[in-house]
Amino acid sequence: MGDENLHKGHRQRMFKKFVDNGIGCFEDHEQLEVLLFSIYPRCNTNEISHRLITRFGSLEKVFEASIDELRSVKDVGEQAAMRIRYFGEFIKSLTAKRPKNISLSSSRKMIDYCCSLYSLPISREIIYTLYLDSKYNLISQSEVGRGSTDFANLDAWTAVHDAMAAESVNIVLVHNHPSGSNIVSNADINATREFANLLQKLKLSLTDHIIVCGDTGHSLRSMELLKDIWS
């Protein structure tokens, strides 16, 4: 009875956590745990996700494992192994279909791409960082902040970590104004300068800060704001 009460409503709480904060709020084992809900209707998938990641070393390696390797893990039967393997192949297929060689070599291209990140109706501020190579081609991107209708905190250290992992030399900061306001606030200016200063200390460069307002966007660099910080 104690275990049952402890886990009552756990799955609903996990989904609420995702809806409120995005997938970035989950540790790797939690991401896998939630994914396994559809495979195990009643089982404690937290324990299984821990065992899988311990066995294979990382979340990515779990999805690269063969069906036989997956079956060697306690409580992972043939049906579960096949479904996990399918998820892995599905993720690989999606990745292969993503556009490659996206060039963001001009403010217009950058703004258009950033606007596409907010193409669905969004009622809160969300912050992204884009990681570009030396020719301004997109390598990868990260969500690094999610907040309220008019404020979000930038997780600068996650942005730095991901920039280093991508070996990026040009970093673009992006956030939205859900209200549609095109006013660049003092908070926007201060956050941009603080982030640029942090990157500079680590020998990284901030290339631009794009603010998306409704269906358009503004480049702080093109607006000639904070002239001294741009790479």
Secondary structure as a PSIPRED ss2 file (coil, helix, strand):
# PSIPRED VFORMAT (PSIPRED V4.0)

   1 M C   1.000  0.000  0.000
   2 G H   0.000  1.000  0.000
   3 D H   0.000  1.000  0.000
   4 E H   0.000  1.000  0.000
   5 N H   0.000  1.000  0.000
   6 L H   0.000  1.000  0.000
   7 H H   0.000  1.000  0.000
   8 K C   1.000  0.000  0.000
   9 G C   1.000  0.000  0.000
  10 H H   0.000  1.000  0.000
  11 R H   0.000  1.000  0.000
  12 Q H   0.000  1.000  0.000
  13 R H   0.000  1.000  0.000
  14 M H   0.000  1.000  0.000
  15 F H   0.000  1.000  0.000
  16 K H   0.000  1.000  0.000
  17 K H   0.000  1.000  0.000
  18 F H   0.000  1.000  0.000
  19 V H   0.000  1.000  0.000
  20 D H   0.000  1.000  0.000
  21 N H   0.000  1.000  0.000
  22 G C   1.000  0.000  0.000
  23 I H   0.000  1.000  0.000
  24 G H   0.000  1.000  0.000
  25 C H   0.000  1.000  0.000
  26 F C   1.000  0.000  0.000
  27 E C   1.000  0.000  0.000
  28 D H   0.000  1.000  0.000
  29 H H   0.000  1.000  0.000
  30 E H   0.000  1.000  0.000
  31 Q H   0.000  1.000  0.000
  32 L H   0.000  1.000  0.000
  33 E H   0.000  1.000  0.000
  34 V H   0.000  1.000  0.000
  35 L H   0.000  1.000  0.000
  36 L H   0.000  1.000  0.000
  37 F H   0.000  1.000  0.000
  38 S H   0.000  1.000  0.000
  39 I C   1.000  0.000  0.000
  40 Y C   1.000  0.000  0.000
  41 P C   1.000  0.000  0.000
  42 R C   1.000  0.000  0.000
  43 C C   1.000  0.000  0.000
  44 N C   1.000  0.000  0.000
  45 T H   0.000  1.000  0.000
  46 N H   0.000  1.000  0.000
  47 E H   0.000  1.000  0.000
  48 I H   0.000  1.000  0.000
  49 S H   0.000  1.000  0.000
  50 H H   0.000  1.000  0.000
  51 R H   0.000  1.000  0.000
  52 L H   0.000  1.000  0.000
  53 I H   0.000  1.000  0.000
  54 T H   0.000  1.000  0.000
  55 R H   0.000  1.000  0.000
  56 F H   0.000  1.000  0.000
  57 G C   1.000  0.000  0.000
  58 S C   1.000  0.000  0.000
  59 L H   0.000  1.000  0.000
  60 E H   0.000  1.000  0.000
  61 K H   0.000  1.000  0.000
  62 V H   0.000  1.000  0.000
  63 F H   0.000  1.000  0.000
  64 E H   0.000  1.000  0.000
  65 A C   1.000  0.000  0.000
  66 S C   1.000  0.000  0.000
  67 I H   0.000  1.000  0.000
  68 D H   0.000  1.000  0.000
  69 E H   0.000  1.000  0.000
  70 L H   0.000  1.000  0.000
  71 R H   0.000  1.000  0.000
  72 S C   1.000  0.000  0.000
  73 V C   1.000  0.000  0.000
  74 K C   1.000  0.000  0.000
  75 D C   1.000  0.000  0.000
  76 V C   1.000  0.000  0.000
  77 G C   1.000  0.000  0.000
  78 E H   0.000  1.000  0.000
  79 Q H   0.000  1.000  0.000
  80 A H   0.000  1.000  0.000
  81 A H   0.000  1.000  0.000
  82 M H   0.000  1.000  0.000
  83 R H   0.000  1.000  0.000
  84 I H   0.000  1.000  0.000
  85 R H   0.000  1.000  0.000
  86 Y H   0.000  1.000  0.000
  87 F H   0.000  1.000  0.000
  88 G H   0.000  1.000  0.000
  89 E H   0.000  1.000  0.000
  90 F H   0.000  1.000  0.000
  91 I H   0.000  1.000  0.000
  92 K H   0.000  1.000  0.000
  93 S H   0.000  1.000  0.000
  94 L H   0.000  1.000  0.000
  95 T H   0.000  1.000  0.000
  96 A H   0.000  1.000  0.000
  97 K H   0.000  1.000  0.000
  98 R C   1.000  0.000  0.000
  99 P C   1.000  0.000  0.000
 100 K C   1.000  0.000  0.000
 101 N C   1.000  0.000  0.000
 102 I C   1.000  0.000  0.000
 103 S E   0.000  0.000  1.000
 104 L C   1.000  0.000  0.000
 105 S C   1.000  0.000  0.000
 106 S C   1.000  0.000  0.000
 107 S H   0.000  1.000  0.000
 108 R H   0.000  1.000  0.000
 109 K H   0.000  1.000  0.000
 110 M H   0.000  1.000  0.000
 111 I H   0.000  1.000  0.000
 112 D H   0.000  1.000  0.000
 113 Y H   0.000  1.000  0.000
 114 C H   0.000  1.000  0.000
 115 C H   0.000  1.000  0.000
 116 S H   0.000  1.000  0.000
 117 L C   1.000  0.000  0.000
 118 Y C   1.000  0.000  0.000
 119 S C   1.000  0.000  0.000
 120 L C   1.000  0.000  0.000
 121 P C   1.000  0.000  0.000
 122 I C   1.000  0.000  0.000
 123 S C   1.000  0.000  0.000
 124 R C   1.000  0.000  0.000
 125 E C   1.000  0.000  0.000
 126 I E   0.000  0.000  1.000
 127 I E   0.000  0.000  1.000
 128 Y E   0.000  0.000  1.000
 129 T E   0.000  0.000  1.000
 130 L E   0.000  0.000  1.000
 131 Y E   0.000  0.000  1.000
 132 L E   0.000  0.000  1.000
 133 D C   1.000  0.000  0.000
 134 S C   1.000  0.000  0.000
 135 K C   1.000  0.000  0.000
 136 Y C   1.000  0.000  0.000
 137 N E   0.000  0.000  1.000
 138 L E   0.000  0.000  1.000
 139 I E   0.000  0.000  1.000
 140 S E   0.000  0.000  1.000
 141 Q E   0.000  0.000  1.000
 142 S E   0.000  0.000  1.000
 143 E E   0.000  0.000  1.000
 144 V E   0.000  0.000  1.000
 145 G E   0.000  0.000  1.000
 146 R E   0.000  0.000  1.000
 147 G C   1.000  0.000  0.000
 148 S C   1.000  0.000  0.000
 149 T C   1.000  0.000  0.000
 150 D C   1.000  0.000  0.000
 151 F C   1.000  0.000  0.000
 152 A C   1.000  0.000  0.000
 153 N C   1.000  0.000  0.000
 154 L C   1.000  0.000  0.000
 155 D C   1.000  0.000  0.000
 156 A H   0.000  1.000  0.000
 157 W H   0.000  1.000  0.000
 158 T H   0.000  1.000  0.000
 159 A H   0.000  1.000  0.000
 160 V H   0.000  1.000  0.000
 161 H H   0.000  1.000  0.000
 162 D H   0.000  1.000  0.000
 163 A H   0.000  1.000  0.000
 164 M H   0.000  1.000  0.000
 165 A H   0.000  1.000  0.000
 166 A H   0.000  1.000  0.000
 167 E C   1.000  0.000  0.000
 168 S C   1.000  0.000  0.000
 169 V C   1.000  0.000  0.000
 170 N E   0.000  0.000  1.000
 171 I E   0.000  0.000  1.000
 172 V E   0.000  0.000  1.000
 173 L E   0.000  0.000  1.000
 174 V E   0.000  0.000  1.000
 175 H E   0.000  0.000  1.000
 176 N E   0.000  0.000  1.000
 177 H E   0.000  0.000  1.000
 178 P C   1.000  0.000  0.000
 179 S C   1.000  0.000  0.000
 180 G C   1.000  0.000  0.000
 181 S C   1.000  0.000  0.000
 182 N C   1.000  0.000  0.000
 183 I C   1.000  0.000  0.000
 184 V C   1.000  0.000  0.000
 185 S C   1.000  0.000  0.000
 186 N H   0.000  1.000  0.000
 187 A H   0.000  1.000  0.000
 188 D H   0.000  1.000  0.000
 189 I H   0.000  1.000  0.000
 190 N H   0.000  1.000  0.000
 191 A H   0.000  1.000  0.000
 192 T H   0.000  1.000  0.000
 193 R H   0.000  1.000  0.000
 194 E H   0.000  1.000  0.000
 195 F H   0.000  1.000  0.000
 196 A H   0.000  1.000  0.000
 197 N H   0.000  1.000  0.000
 198 L H   0.000  1.000  0.000
 199 L H   0.000  1.000  0.000
 200 Q H   0.000  1.000  0.000
 201 K H   0.000  1.000  0.000
 202 L C   1.000  0.000  0.000
 203 K C   1.000  0.000  0.000
 204 L C   1.000  0.000  0.000
 205 S C   1.000  0.000  0.000
 206 L E   0.000  0.000  1.000
 207 T E   0.000  0.000  1.000
 208 D E   0.000  0.000  1.000
 209 H E   0.000  0.000  1.000
 210 I E   0.000  0.000  1.000
 211 I E   0.000  0.000  1.000
 212 V E   0.000  0.000  1.000
 213 C E   0.000  0.000  1.000
 214 G C   1.000  0.000  0.000
 215 D C   1.000  0.000  0.000
 216 T E   0.000  0.000  1.000
 217 G E   0.000  0.000  1.000
 218 H E   0.000  0.000  1.000
 219 S E   0.000  0.000  1.000
 220 L C   1.000  0.000  0.000
 221 R C   1.000  0.000  0.000
 222 S C   1.000  0.000  0.000
 223 M C   1.000  0.000  0.000
 224 E C   1.000  0.000  0.000
 225 L C   1.000  0.000  0.000
 226 L C   1.000  0.000  0.000
 227 K H   0.000  1.000  0.000
 228 D H   0.000  1.000  0.000
 229 I H   0.000  1.000  0.000
 230 W C   1.000  0.000  0.000
 231 S C   1.000  0.000  0.000
